[in-house]
């Protein structure tokens, strides 16, 4: 009986060592969770700012386009009424000459192709920015899922530790009061329970490694997005001065200034779209004007 009691005492010491090791792992997991939580919060703030700016820019663009289309329709109707009153070849010749002066090109087919190419390029850039916003939203959703998984793993780890403490108390109680009566049965039962706990601990460690790998993949995707934004910024020759003037300004896209880079890209795209719409509006307006003299040439600008 004394020999078996010594064995159980030795086993109890091993269990205590295992508990200390598990506590160290729990501290490591807690530190990792806190670090991931801070990173997720930063990314969430960045993505929320991106979505908000994108919505504002889109609303402003829609409002400006509606206003310009209304003014355009009014001008076109006014010009159409004037042309119905008085049309001549000289009018079309003057309009053609004005288009040539504005575009720097005498070939009407080439002018049409240029306008179409510009429109396609602007639309492609706008679609690309929308895709970036969509990917940012998906990454935010994935980060939320990872956070929930980490919280569940942390809860299970706490429950496992409490369960282990209860089992340890039972073992100590058996060592003190029932060593001589149930040594053999308890030893077999303890071995089975220890194997189950070891298997469960192995599963938990595997899940923790899987979560770490997923987090690494998410960070990699975010780095790719930042690289794509930086390449687009350089290709469009955007001015980084507003970012450089800040105390923490940098020409590289980081987690802290990514919203500023996207804001500059959205402003550039909005300016290009506005310029293109204004150019089309002016061209459409000039095609229907008939400047016979200085007074008649400005008559279309007067309110109806």
DRENZABA-700676 format. One line per 8 residues: number of its first residue (from 1); for each residue z, x, y of C-alpha. Coordinates in pm, whole numbers. Layout:
NUM> Z/X/Y ~ ...
//
This chain:
1> 0/0/0 ~ 80/286/242 ~ -258/443/174 ~ -436/118/243 ~ -229/67/556 ~ -336/411/677 ~ -699/320/613 ~ -662/2/815
9> -499/194/1099 ~ -792/435/1092 ~ -1035/143/1097 ~ -845/-7/1389 ~ -883/317/1582 ~ -1256/316/1513 ~ -1275/-40/1642 ~ -1097/65/1961
17> -1346/345/2005 ~ -1631/99/1956 ~ -1479/-131/2217 ~ -1456/156/2465 ~ -1818/239/2397 ~ -1919/-124/2446 ~ -1728/-135/2774 ~ -1921/168/2894
25> -2245/-1/2799 ~ -2131/-315/2979 ~ -2062/-112/3295 ~ -2407/44/3267 ~ -2567/-298/3223 ~ -2373/-433/3521 ~ -2492/-147/3741 ~ -2850/-198/3624
33> -2825/-572/3688 ~ -2693/-519/4040 ~ -2972/-275/4119 ~ -3237/-512/3984 ~ -3079/-801/4173 ~ -3100/-609/4501 ~ -3463/-522/4437 ~ -3543/-882/4348
41> -3381/-1009/4666 ~ -3585/-763/4873 ~ -3907/-868/4703 ~ -3818/-1235/4747 ~ -3763/-1190/5121 ~ -4091/-1001/5153 ~ -4284/-1265/4957 ~ -4131/-1553/5152
49> -4233/-1384/5477 ~ -4587/-1332/5341 ~ -4622/-1695/5239 ~ -4487/-1819/5573 ~ -4725/-1602/5775 ~ -5019/-1701/5557 ~ -4945/-2071/5605 ~ -4909/-2029/5982
57> -5233/-1831/6006 ~ -5420/-2087/5798 ~ -5289/-2376/6008 ~ -5382/-2199/6331 ~ -5728/-2121/6196 ~ -5783/-2484/6093 ~ -5669/-2613/6431 ~ -5896/-2372/6622
65> -6194/-2456/6401 ~ -6143/-2828/6456 ~ -6128/-2782/6830 ~ -6437/-2562/6835 ~ -6630/-2804/6618 ~ -6538/-3091/6850 ~ -6653/-2896/7156 ~ -6964/-2786/6969
73> -7056/-3144/6876 ~ -7007/-3252/7234 ~ -7226/-2972/7368 ~ -7494/-3030/7106 ~ -7508/-3400/7185 ~ -7530/-3328/7556 ~ -7804/-3070/7504 ~ -7992/-3305/7271
81> -7997/-3575/7535 ~ -8131/-3330/7791 ~ -8400/-3206/7553 ~ -8510/-3561/7480 ~ -8569/-3604/7853 ~ -8765/-3286/7903 ~ -8902/-3054/7629 ~ -9158/-2776/7676
89> -9275/-2457/7499 ~ -9121/-2252/7780 ~ -8778/-2381/7679 ~ -8814/-2266/7319 ~ -8954/-1935/7436 ~ -8651/-1882/7664 ~ -8411/-1968/7381 ~ -8590/-1727/7149
97> -8573/-1452/7410 ~ -8199/-1511/7457 ~ -8133/-1488/7083 ~ -8327/-1161/7066 ~ -8121/-1018/7353 ~ -7790/-1116/7193 ~ -7869/-995/6840 ~ -8076/-688/6934
105> -8333/-796/6675 ~ -8668/-969/6725 ~ -8717/-1081/6365 ~ -8566/-1428/6318 ~ -8548/-1383/5941 ~ -8348/-1063/5984 ~ -8116/-1240/6231 ~ -8055/-1519/5978
113> -7984/-1271/5701 ~ -7739/-1082/5923 ~ -7547/-1399/6006 ~ -7534/-1504/5641 ~ -7414/-1159/5531 ~ -7140/-1159/5793 ~ -7027/-1505/5688 ~ -7015/-1406/5320
121> -6820/-1088/5394 ~ -6565/-1274/5607 ~ -6523/-1542/5344 ~ -6476/-1279/5070 ~ -6205/-1106/5274 ~ -6028/-1437/5329 ~ -6038/-1515/4956 ~ -5900/-1170/4877
129> -5603/-1219/5109 ~ -5533/-1557/4946 ~ -5543/-1392/4604 ~ -5287/-1136/4720 ~ -5059/-1419/4832 ~ -5103/-1594/4497 ~ -5017/-1277/4304 ~ -4710/-1227/4521
137> -4595/-1581/4434 ~ -4645/-1518/4063 ~ -4446/-1193/4086 ~ -4166/-1378/4262 ~ -4156/-1635/3982 ~ -4151/-1359/3719 ~ -3869/-1180/3899 ~ -3667/-1503/3896
145> -3718/-1536/3522 ~ -3605/-1176/3465 ~ -3296/-1240/3675 ~ -3205/-1544/3463 ~ -3253/-1346/3141 ~ -3028/-1068/3270 ~ -2760/-1320/3368 ~ -2775/-1479/3022
153> -2747/-1138/2858 ~ -2447/-1053/3078 ~ -2277/-1382/2983 ~ -2337/-1322/2614 ~ -2200/-969/2650 ~ -1877/-1105/2804 ~ -1845/-1367/2531 ~ -1904/-1101/2268
161> -1631/-882/2415 ~ -1384/-1173/2419 ~ -1471/-1255/2063 ~ -1422/-892/1968 ~ -1081/-884/2136 ~ -971/-1192/1942 ~ -1085/-1036/1619 ~ -901/-716/1704
169> -579/-910/1765 ~ -621/-1079/1429 ~ -668/-743/1264 ~ -355/-603/1426 ~ -159/-910/1320 ~ -277/-869/963 ~ -184/-500/972 ~ 169/-584/1082
177> 259/-884/867 ~ 16/-914/573 ~ -86/-561/475 ~ 81/-568/134 ~ -39/-921/44 ~ -403/-931/149 ~ -521/-571/182 ~ -820/-596/-49
185> -946/-934/72 ~ -908/-843/438 ~ -1088/-512/396 ~ -1393/-681/242 ~ -1392/-952/506 ~ -1359/-693/783 ~ -1655/-496/651 ~ -1877/-804/656
193> -1768/-894/1007 ~ -1819/-539/1127 ~ -2174/-534/991 ~ -2248/-863/1164 ~ -2110/-731/1491 ~ -2311/-410/1458 ~ -2627/-610/1393 ~ -2554/-834/1693
201> -2489/-530/1912 ~ -2820/-379/1803 ~ -3000/-699/1901 ~ -2832/-698/2242 ~ -2933/-337/2303 ~ -3291/-418/2204 ~ -3299/-709/2450 ~ -3161/-486/2724
209> -3434/-227/2660 ~ -3697/-501/2664 ~ -3574/-629/2999 ~ -3582/-278/3140 ~ -3942/-237/3025 ~ -4037/-570/3184 ~ -3874/-464/3510 ~ -4070/-138/3503
217> -4393/-335/3453 ~ -4311/-561/3747 ~ -4246/-260/3971 ~ -4579/-112/3858 ~ -4766/-430/3950 ~ -4598/-434/4291 ~ -4704/-73/4348 ~ -5063/-169/4260
225> -5050/-452/4513 ~ -4925/-217/4782 ~ -5205/28/4698 ~ -5464/-252/4720 ~ -5332/-358/5060 ~ -5343/3/5182 ~ -5704/47/5063 ~ -5813/-276/5232
233> -5635/-169/5551 ~ -5826/161/5557 ~ -6162/6/5467 ~ -6133/-245/5751 ~ -6028/33/5994 ~ -5731/-168/6116 ~ -5507/-20/6384 ~ -5162/87/6245
241> -5016/149/6593 ~ -4788/-163/6592 ~ -4631/-36/6270 ~ -4602/326/6383 ~ -4424/223/6705 ~ -4130/84/6510 ~ -3821/307/6449 ~ -3895/316/6075
249> -4275/310/6116 ~ -4498/464/5850 ~ -4871/469/5776 ~ -4797/413/5409 ~ -4739/63/5269 ~ -4375/30/5160 ~ -4143/-251/5055 ~ -4013/-268/5413
257> -4342/-283/5609 ~ -4574/-463/5365 ~ -4538/-785/5565 ~ -4647/-604/5881 ~ -4961/-467/5711 ~ -5056/-810/5579 ~ -4989/-960/5921 ~ -5234/-714/6081
265> -5493/-795/5811 ~ -5453/-1167/5877 ~ -5487/-1116/6253 ~ -5802/-907/6198 ~ -5952/-1170/5969 ~ -5869/-1450/6213 ~ -6031/-1257/6499 ~ -6346/-1198/6294
273> -6367/-1565/6199 ~ -6310/-1673/6559 ~ -6575/-1430/6685 ~ -6825/-1549/6429 ~ -6761/-1916/6509 ~ -6793/-1849/6882 ~ -7119/-1661/6827 ~ -7262/-1946/6622
281> -7146/-2195/6880 ~ -7312/-2004/7163 ~ -7634/-1966/6965 ~ -7643/-2335/6880 ~ -7575/-2421/7243 ~ -7844/-2186/7375 ~ -8110/-2322/7138 ~ -8090/-2663/7306
289> -8068/-2556/7676 ~ -8370/-2558/7908 ~ -8296/-2322/8202 ~ -8584/-2417/8440 ~ -8383/-2293/8736 ~ -8031/-2165/8803 ~ -7890/-2509/8869 ~ -8041/-2665/8555
297> -7945/-2363/8347 ~ -7576/-2433/8419 ~ -7597/-2811/8404 ~ -7495/-2814/8036 ~ -7161/-2657/8124 ~ -7064/-2953/8341 ~ -6855/-3228/8180 ~ -7050/-3542/8079
//
